Amino acid sequence: MEIPPRVELTAEAEELLRKLTSTHGPLMFHQSGGCCDGSSPMCYLAGEFRVGGADVKLGDLKIAGIQDPIGFWMSASQFEYWKHTQLTIDVTQGRGASFSLEIPLGLRFIIKSRLYKEEEVALLEPIKFASNM
């Protein structure tokens, strides 16, 4: 069995990320789950959001047509709730209350999720904390 990714993208999310990358350059995601930005994944210029010791990296999203992988970070406290969950980034119409790069386009990223099967949990790679990178 193949190692399951912790984060995936829908085709629509990939298309939007290609557009955002061509406009802005390398990107990153951060998922906080806090009250100010709700629980939407936030897309920033790579390095614009400063990750720290309270953040974990779930993976790098590799998209055809984009040279640099897009890192996906999450607060460690939020990860505790979602550690047995595979996340899928999707796009929907609407304006979220955030600083995410897609907002001016009248779109917003959203998270869909599913619980891993027991055999998948055993294969998951360890999480990388920002303080260990």
C-alpha positions, -999 to +999 in steps of 0.1 A: +000+000+000+012+035-009+018+062+018-013+083+018-008+121+015-020+142+043-032+170+019-046+167-016-060+191-041-091+190-063-086+198-100-103+232-094-079+241-066-049+231-088-062+254-116-066+283-092-031+277-077-016+278-112-033+312-118-022+326-084+014+314-089+016+330-124+004+363-109+022+362-075+050+337-076+057+309-052+030+302-026+023+285+007-008+275+028-014+279+065-044+263+083-049+278+117-085+270+128-085+303+148-113+327+152-100+356+131-097+337+098-122+309+106-110+275+096-103+281+059-069+273+045-051+306+038-029+310+007+000+334+010+032+343-009+058+317+001+074+330+033+048+358+039+033+340+068+059+332+094+056+297+107+070+290+141+074+262+167+036+259+171+032+249+134+036+216+116+042+210+080+018+185+065+035+183+032+044+199-001+018+201-028+033+194-062+013+207-092+020+202-129+031+235-144+043+250-111+080+248-104+080+252-067+060+229-044+034+247-022+040+240+014+010+233+036+013+243+073-011+239+102-010+250+138+001+220+160-030+224+182-053+221+151-033+192+139-040+173+171-077+173+162-071+164+125-041+140+127-062+110+116-078+130+088-068+134+051-075+169+039-085+179+004-082+216-006-111+227-029-124+260-041-159+276-039-174+309-049-177+334-022-157+359-002-142+346+030-131+370+057-094+365+052-061+378+037-058+348+014-047+355-021-078+341-039-103+364-021-101+393-046-112+368-073-145+361-055-133+326-046-121+310-014-103+278-006-121+253+016-112+220+033-129+187+028-118+158+049-120+120+054-108+098+082-079+075+073-084+038+074-065+019+101-040+005+076-034+040+062-026+054+097+002+029+101+018+042+069+017+079+076+050+097+076+060+116+108+050+153+109+077+180+107+075+207+133+087+241+121+112+242+150+129+211+136+133+224+101 
